[in-house]
């Protein structure tokens, strides 16, 4: 848990509460999933634009 905490908040005060660490990890995962979906959507739009230019 300490390693996970250090990855989630490098340089921050290490948390000892496992629930807080897991909550932060879940929040980070949801943020990364949303960002990945936005990038996939943008990639699809760009690919479509490229196909229209050919």
N, C-alpha and C positions, 0 to 999 in steps of 0.2 A: 504494500500500500504506500510505503514511503517513496518508492521509486515512481509509482504512478503519480503521486502528489508532486514530485519534483519535475515530472514531465509536463503536468498541467499548469504549474505555476513556477517556472524556473526563477530562482532568486527570491522567491517569496518565502514567507514564514511557513514551515512545514505544518500541515494540519495532522492532528492525531485522530480525528473523528472519521471513521470509515464511511459513515453515511454521507458526510460532506464531500469526501474524496470521490465516492462513487457518483454522487449527484453532479459534481463538477465534470467528471468524465463523461457522463451521459449527456450533459449540456454541450460539451465540446464535440462529441460524436454527432449529435443532431445538427450542430452548426456546420461541421465538415460535410455531412451528407447533403445539406441544403446547398452549400457552396458547390459541391461536386455536381449536383443536378443543374444548377445555373450554368456551370461551365459546359456540361453536356448539351444543354439547350442552345447556348451560344455557338458551340461547335457545329451543331446541326444546321443552324441558320447560316453560318459561314460556309459550310460545305454546299448548301443549297445555292447560295450566292455564287460560288465558284462554278457550280454546274450550269447556272444560268448564263455565265459569262462565256462559256465554251461554245 
